[in-house]
């Protein structure tokens, strides 16, 4: 499919994309003047691609004044969100397991800033709920020296047996890292004691978890006095291997953020009442980072 976008306004381009009827995997080629591309900027077209569930491919130069931007339609059915529920929806053979959030720069940057905000170097015991294959621990490992990392006790809990088995093999050389296969709804069964940093990225919002009750229980029963928290709230969907901006609420065909903002507001207000300094940062993942005041 080829469309002519030369000398078109942003309103006209947006209307054109709204009328595109493309199948998953199909490539749409858009001819634009290079001067128009410079005026809009490539980021605008990358954002445009996400709005209509496409990815922007490498542009092609047509002639001295014209370039072709190529967009490939994503396969909307290819997503772990459509998988059957259960622990292995996130297991080692799942679509979710293939995702490496740390290769997404907006995730990595804001997660690192959250770790810096809470002072990860000074922590002695770190708990990750919904750890899956341990990517968040790997980021910490990259940020710290070998001695700093080895001096911290890490515990990761996840309901997926195959993901936990993979994480154990991956961190086999690090005796200070423990992975436990367990339902985080029943953390009390593990006798974990308390931690001075608790991390949970995209897990507490799971449909089988009562968010408010789980959050308060984790704070009251597992966070040490003066401890810190990092909670990650997905403001994206993973479709055909691509991170697509915007949370999806039930019964809406478009991105709708009310539930995400409600959960963030509840946690922020609760922690502020406990004398925490709380910041909310990020883009595709929103990070709530909290450290004790004083």
N, C-alpha and C positions, 0 to 999 in steps of 0.2 A: 504494500500500500504506500503510495506517495502523495503527500499533501504539499501545497504551495503556501508558505507562510511569509513570503517576501513582502516587506513593507506593511505588515499587518500590526495592528495595535494589540496590546495585552488583552483587551476585551475580546477581540476577534480570535486571537489564538486560543484563549480559554474556551470560547464557544466551539471552536473547531474540535478541540480535544473532547469536549462533552459529547460530540456527535460521532466520535470514532467507535466503530463496532469491530473489534479485533478479537481473535481467539488466542488462547494461551500459547505462547511461543512465537506468535506472529510478529514480524518486524514492521514498524511504521517509519517511513523515511520522510523527513520534513525539510524542505528546501528553504533556507533563509539567507539573506544577505549577511556577510560577515560583519558589516556595520551594525546590523540589528542585533546580532549575537553579542557584540561588544556592548551595545546599549543595555540589553537585558542582563547580561552576565550568565555564565554557564550554571551557576547555582540556581537561578530562577528556573531553568529548564530541568535540572535534576529534581527540584521540588515539584515541578509540573508532572514529571514522570511518576513520582510517588502518589500524587493525588489521584491518578488514574490507573494505579497498579501496573506501572511499567518500570523498566530500568533503562537508564540512559547508557547507550553503547558508545564506542569510540566514534567521534565525528569523522566525516570524510570531506575533503576539499573537492568541490566540483570544478570550479574555475577560479579566476583571480578575484572575483567579487562574491561568489556564492559557496556556501557550505551545506552539507547535508547532515542534519542531526538524526540519529537513529534511536528509536525507542522500541524495546521488546516487551510485549505484553506478558505479564506474569501468569502462571497457571494458578488460578485462585483456589483450586482444589488441593494443591500441593502445599499443605501446611499442617504442622503438628496440632494446631487448634482444632482441626477436624478429626483428629484421631480419637479412638475409643478411650474413655476414661480409665484410670488405673495407674498403678505405679510404673508399668512399663511403657506408658505414654511418653515417659521421660527417660526410658532405659537406653542401654548401649546400642540397640538396633533401631531406635526411633529417629524421626526427623528432627526432634528437639535436640537430641544428642549431637547431631551434626553441626549445630550452631555454635560458633565461637564468638561470643559477645565482645571479647577483648580485641578482635580484629576490626571492630567498629570504633572509630576514633572518638566519637561523641560519648560512647559508653566508657571507654578506657579513661579518657581525660577527666570526666566528672567523678568517676569512681576513685581515681587516684587523689583528686582534690578532697573528696570526702574522707579518705584515709588520712590525709595530711591534717585535715581539720580536727579529727578526733585524736590525733597524736598516736598513730599506730605503733611507732617505734617504742613507746613507753609501756605498751600493754604486755601482760604476762600470760593471760588466758583469753583466747579468741574462739567464739562459737559461731558457726555458720549454719543456719537453718535453711534447708533446701540446697545443699552444697553441690548436688549432682556430681560432675566429674572433677570438681575442685578448681575451676578457673579463677575464682575470686582469691583463693589462696596463692595461686601462681602469680597474680599481680602483686600481692604483698611480697612474695619472694623476690620479685624483680626490683622492688623498691628498696629493700633492705640489704644490708651486707649479710654474708653467710652467718656470721656470729649473731647478728641481731635476729635473724630469722630463726636460727636454732634455739635461741633463748626464749622463744615464745611457744606455749603449748596451744596447738590448734586442734579443735574438734569440729568435724563436719557431720551433720545428720541429714539423711535423705531417705525417702520411702522406697526408692528404686534400688533393688538388690544388684542389678547389673551395673548401674552407674557407680554404686559404692564399690563394687569389685574392681571396676576400672580405676577409680580414684586411688584405691589401696595399692594397686600395682604401680601407678604413676608416681606415687609418693613413697615408694617402698624404701628408699634410701634415707628418708627423714623420719626418725623415730619419735620426733616431737609432734607428728601429725597423725591424728586418729580419725577414722571414718566409721560411722555407725549407721546401719540400716534400721530405720525405725520411723514410726508415724509421729510427726511433731505434735499431733493432737494429744499424745500421751507421753510427753517429755518427762513427767514425774517418775515414770517407771525406770528411767535410766540413772537416777541419782547423780546427775552431772555436777552438782554444786553450782557455784556462781562464776561468772566471767566478767572481765573488765572491758570487753568489747563484744557486742553481738551484731552479726551481719545477717541480713536476709534479703535476697534480691528476687523479687517477683514470685515469692512463695506464699506469703500470708494472705494474698488475694485469691488463692485457690478456692474453688467452689465448695470443697469439703471442709473448709476451715471457717469458723466464726471469727471474723477479723478482729473486732473490738475485744472480744473475750480472750482470744489467743495473744494479742499484743499485750494486754494488761497482765496476763499470766506470765508471759516471758519476762516482762519488766520486773514484776514482783518476786518471781521465784528463781530467776537465772541471771539477773544483772547485779553485779557487785555494787556496793555503795561507791558512788563516784564514777561508775563505769559509763561507757559510751555506746551509742547505737548508730548503725547505718542501715536504713531500710530503702530498698529500691522498688519503685513502682513503675511497671512497664507502661510507657506512653507510646506503644508501638505494637505492631503485629508482625509475625514472621511468615512471609508468603513466598513460596518457591525459592527459598534460601535467602530472600532479601528482607532487611529490616525496614518496614514501612511505617512511617511516622503516624501517630494518632491511635489512642486507645479505642477499642470497639466495645460498646455496651450492648447488652441484649436488646433486641427489638429496634435497633437503629442500623440503617444501611451506611451511615457515615460516622466519622470519628466523633465521640461524645465523651467528655472528660468528667462528668459530674461525680461518678463513683470514685474515680481516682482522687479527685480533689477532696471529696468527703473523707476518705480514709486518711489522707495526708493531714487535713485540718484536725481530725480527731487526735492523731498521734502528736502533732505539734502542740496543740492546746494541753494535752495530758502531760507531756514532758516539760513544757514551760511552767506548769503548776508545780512540778517537782524541782524547779530551779535549774533547768537545763537551758543552755543556749542552743537554739535549733535553727538550722538553715535548710532551705529547699533549693536544690540546684538541678541542672541537667536539661535534657531535651527529649531524646527518644526513651530514655529511662530517667525518671525523676528521683533524685536522691534526697532523702531526709536524713540529715546528719545531726547528731545531738551529743553535746559534751556538757559535763557538769560545770556550773558557774562557780568560780572561786577555787 
